[in-house]
């Protein structure tokens, strides 16, 4: 029953957002960061914001118990946990990323209500651009083969992706695919209505607070 409700909710959302609207998102935080995509007829600025915000989210989430967090280890854990559905996306997403997700809903051909494996439209302009620009030739061949034969889905591409997750650091086309298919597309099925973005950060008991100055003046 819950799966039917989720599907119906998504279909309604798709019907509402399916017609492309003018994207009025303006809360850009990463304009000083290097550009990541050079795709024709796509909202490169928004996708850049989506990628950097996603990377910040996973770095904070997977690095919260690590005194020396790294993005590559965060990618490793995220990809594996996403492929094996061991993630609560509500625990990862930041308020800024949620705003980006709302803006991404307005991207006309990005989503596919009929895709039962992922809500992402694998025939969209952005995926076509990604498929032509993945740097690793083996991954690129696998990616394009799965799409051309209509077998593309996160789990099938996830196996070769997990062995080459390190590529996400230098190949931001591949990283954008990860962000879109393994994160943003999954948010349609997550309960984002009751997230408390104002909750305090958990105390780190490994940090020793400074001693109070008790000397008399």
C-alpha positions as CSV (number, residue, x, y, z in Angstrom):
1,X,0.0,0.0,0.0
2,X,2.8,2.4,0.9
3,X,4.5,1.8,-2.4
4,X,1.3,2.6,-4.3
5,X,0.9,5.8,-2.3
6,X,4.5,6.8,-3.0
7,X,4.0,6.2,-6.7
8,X,0.8,8.1,-6.8
9,X,2.4,11.0,-5.0
10,X,5.3,11.0,-7.4
11,X,3.0,10.9,-10.4
12,X,1.1,13.9,-9.0
13,X,4.3,15.7,-8.4
14,X,5.5,14.9,-11.9
15,X,2.2,16.1,-13.4
16,X,2.6,19.4,-11.6
17,X,6.3,19.9,-12.4
18,X,6.4,18.1,-15.7
19,X,5.8,21.2,-17.8
20,X,8.9,23.3,-17.8
21,X,8.7,26.5,-15.9
22,X,11.0,29.4,-15.6
23,X,13.6,28.5,-13.0
24,X,13.9,31.3,-10.6
25,X,16.4,29.8,-8.2
26,X,18.9,32.5,-7.2
27,X,20.4,31.3,-3.9
28,X,23.8,30.3,-5.3
29,X,26.5,29.6,-2.7
30,X,29.2,28.1,-4.9
31,X,29.7,30.6,-7.7
32,X,33.4,30.9,-6.7
33,X,33.9,27.2,-7.3
34,X,35.2,25.9,-10.6
35,X,32.6,25.1,-13.3
36,X,31.9,21.4,-13.5
37,X,29.8,20.9,-16.7
38,X,29.9,22.3,-20.2
39,X,26.7,21.0,-21.7
40,X,24.5,22.7,-24.3
41,X,20.9,23.4,-23.6
42,X,21.1,22.6,-19.9
43,X,21.1,24.7,-16.8
44,X,24.8,24.2,-16.0
45,X,24.7,26.8,-13.2
46,X,22.0,25.0,-11.3
47,X,23.6,21.5,-11.8
48,X,26.9,22.9,-10.6
49,X,25.2,24.2,-7.4
50,X,23.4,20.8,-7.0
51,X,26.7,18.9,-7.2
52,X,28.7,21.1,-4.8
53,X,25.8,21.2,-2.3
54,X,25.5,17.4,-2.5
55,X,29.2,17.0,-1.9
56,X,29.1,19.2,1.1
57,X,26.2,17.2,2.5
58,X,27.9,13.8,2.2
59,X,31.2,15.2,3.5
60,X,29.5,16.5,6.6
61,X,27.4,13.4,7.1
62,X,30.1,10.8,6.7
63,X,32.8,12.9,8.2
64,X,31.0,13.8,11.4
65,X,32.7,11.1,13.4
66,X,36.0,11.4,11.6
67,X,38.6,13.9,12.7
68,X,40.1,14.0,9.2
69,X,37.1,13.7,6.8
70,X,37.8,13.5,3.1
71,X,35.4,13.8,0.1
72,X,36.7,10.6,-1.5
73,X,35.9,8.4,1.6
74,X,32.5,10.1,1.7
75,X,31.9,9.2,-1.9
76,X,32.9,5.6,-1.2
77,X,30.5,5.2,1.7
78,X,27.7,7.1,0.0
79,X,27.8,5.1,-3.2
80,X,28.0,1.7,-1.5
81,X,25.2,2.6,1.0
82,X,23.0,4.0,-1.8
83,X,23.4,1.0,-4.0
84,X,22.5,-1.3,-1.2
85,X,19.7,1.0,0.0
86,X,21.2,1.6,3.5
87,X,20.6,5.4,3.5
88,X,18.1,7.7,5.2
89,X,18.4,10.7,2.9
90,X,16.5,12.8,5.4
91,X,19.6,12.5,7.7
92,X,21.9,13.8,5.0
93,X,20.2,16.6,3.1
94,X,20.8,20.2,4.2
95,X,18.3,23.0,3.9
96,X,20.2,24.5,1.0
97,X,20.2,21.2,-0.9
98,X,16.4,20.9,-0.3
99,X,16.0,24.3,-2.0
100,X,18.1,23.0,-4.9
101,X,15.9,19.9,-5.2
102,X,12.8,22.0,-5.4
103,X,14.5,24.0,-8.3
104,X,15.6,20.8,-10.0
105,X,11.9,19.7,-10.2
106,X,11.4,22.4,-12.7
107,X,14.0,21.0,-15.1
108,X,11.7,19.8,-17.8
109,X,13.2,16.6,-19.1
110,X,15.2,15.6,-16.0
111,X,12.6,13.2,-14.5
112,X,10.7,10.2,-15.8
113,X,7.5,9.2,-14.0
114,X,7.5,5.9,-15.9
115,X,11.0,4.8,-14.8
116,X,10.4,2.2,-12.1
117,X,14.2,1.8,-11.5
118,X,14.9,5.5,-10.9
119,X,12.9,8.7,-11.3
120,X,15.7,10.0,-13.4
121,X,15.1,10.4,-17.1
122,X,18.1,8.6,-18.8
123,X,17.2,10.2,-22.1
124,X,17.4,13.7,-20.8
125,X,19.8,16.3,-22.1
126,X,22.0,16.3,-19.0
127,X,22.4,12.5,-19.0
128,X,23.2,12.6,-22.7
129,X,25.9,15.2,-22.0
130,X,27.2,13.1,-19.1
131,X,27.3,9.9,-21.2
132,X,29.5,11.7,-23.8
133,X,32.0,13.1,-21.3
134,X,32.7,10.4,-18.7
135,X,36.5,10.2,-18.6
136,X,37.0,6.5,-17.8
137,X,36.5,4.6,-21.1
138,X,35.4,1.4,-19.5
139,X,32.8,3.2,-17.3
140,X,31.7,5.3,-20.3
141,X,31.2,2.1,-22.4
142,X,29.2,0.4,-19.7
143,X,27.1,3.6,-19.0
144,X,26.2,4.1,-22.7
145,X,25.6,0.4,-23.3
146,X,23.1,0.2,-20.4
147,X,21.3,3.3,-21.6
148,X,21.1,2.3,-25.3
149,X,19.7,-1.1,-24.3
150,X,17.2,0.3,-21.7
151,X,18.8,-1.7,-18.9
152,X,20.2,1.3,-17.1
153,X,19.5,1.4,-13.4
154,X,21.5,2.4,-10.3
155,X,22.3,-1.1,-9.1
156,X,23.5,-2.4,-12.5
157,X,25.8,0.6,-13.0
158,X,26.6,0.7,-9.3
159,X,28.8,-2.4,-9.4
160,X,31.5,-1.0,-11.8
161,X,31.0,2.5,-10.2
162,X,31.9,1.2,-6.7
163,X,35.3,-0.1,-8.0
164,X,36.1,3.3,-9.5
165,X,34.5,5.7,-7.0
166,X,37.8,7.6,-6.8
167,X,37.1,8.9,-10.3
168,X,34.4,11.2,-8.9
169,X,37.1,13.6,-7.5
170,X,38.4,14.5,-11.0
171,X,35.5,13.6,-13.3
172,X,32.7,15.9,-12.3
173,X,30.4,14.5,-15.1
174,X,30.5,11.2,-13.3
175,X,30.1,12.9,-10.0
176,X,27.0,14.7,-11.3
177,X,25.5,11.4,-12.4
178,X,26.1,10.1,-8.8
179,X,24.4,13.2,-7.4
180,X,21.4,13.1,-9.7
181,X,20.7,9.3,-9.7
182,X,21.8,8.2,-6.3
183,X,20.8,11.3,-4.4
184,X,18.4,13.8,-5.9
185,X,16.2,11.2,-7.7
186,X,15.9,9.3,-4.4
187,X,14.5,12.3,-2.6
188,X,11.1,11.8,-4.3
189,X,10.7,8.7,-2.1
190,X,12.1,10.3,1.1
191,X,9.9,12.0,3.8
192,X,11.3,15.5,3.7
193,X,8.3,17.1,5.4
194,X,9.5,16.8,9.0
195,X,13.2,17.6,8.8
196,X,14.4,19.9,11.6
197,X,17.2,21.9,10.2
198,X,17.5,23.9,13.4
199,X,18.5,20.9,15.6
200,X,21.8,21.4,17.4
201,X,24.9,19.6,16.3
202,X,25.7,16.6,18.5
203,X,28.5,17.1,21.0
204,X,31.9,15.7,20.1
205,X,33.2,14.3,23.4
206,X,36.6,13.9,21.9
207,X,37.1,17.6,21.9
208,X,38.4,19.0,25.2
209,X,36.9,22.4,26.0
210,X,39.3,25.1,27.0
211,X,39.8,25.7,30.7
212,X,38.1,28.7,32.2
213,X,40.4,31.6,33.3
214,X,40.1,31.6,37.1
215,X,43.0,34.0,37.8
216,X,42.1,37.2,39.6
217,X,42.5,40.3,37.7
